[in-house]
Amino acid sequence: MPQTRDSRFEQAVVYILEHDAEGAWGVVINQLLDMSLHDVFNQLDISAVNCLTPEETVHSGGPVDAQHGIVLHRPNINFESTRHFDGGVSLSSSRDVLEALAAGEEPEERLVLLGHAGWGPGQLEHEITNNAWLTCEADADIIFNKPVDQMRAAVGGLLGVDLNLIVSQSGHA
């Protein structure tokens, strides 16, 4: 455990943004793409003359709508399409957030992602019941203040376990 059968989520840390009777959705926060913020600006014809971090690596937010860019950030700023969520996290997906990044402006604490993860009604609950996922309370500081290669261990710390010691099979010979 955990033992999800979808290789796209192998060792993934998923931040669930919304979960209700209609399903759930969130973003994978610890998987990087072979793409930089500069590449995104070029694809969208955004001039990045003042960008402070053009080589920042873009994250794979999940397999759903994998070409759609979103920026996860602290709730201290609003853009045309900003949604605020519990736990000190907001999500913006309009062009103006990318233009702000290209100009070297806020949001400072952010993850730039392509795609998201989604589950239909009851699907996530079923997967949790079948030991596909471990769950814990979210911690926005992990999202914004931990390097990608330390996020999974930090989440394990919230659970009080070393996730590298958990095996997917149990029993004896």
ABEGO torsion letter per residue (X at the ends): OBBBABAAABGBBBBBABBBAAEBBBBBAABBBBBBAAAAAAAAGBBAAABABAABBBBBAEABGAABBBBBBBAABBBAABBBBBGGBBBBABAAAAAAAAAGBOBABBBBBBEBBBBBBGAAAAAAAAGABBBBBBBAAAAAABBAAAAAAAAAAAAGBBAAABBABBEBX
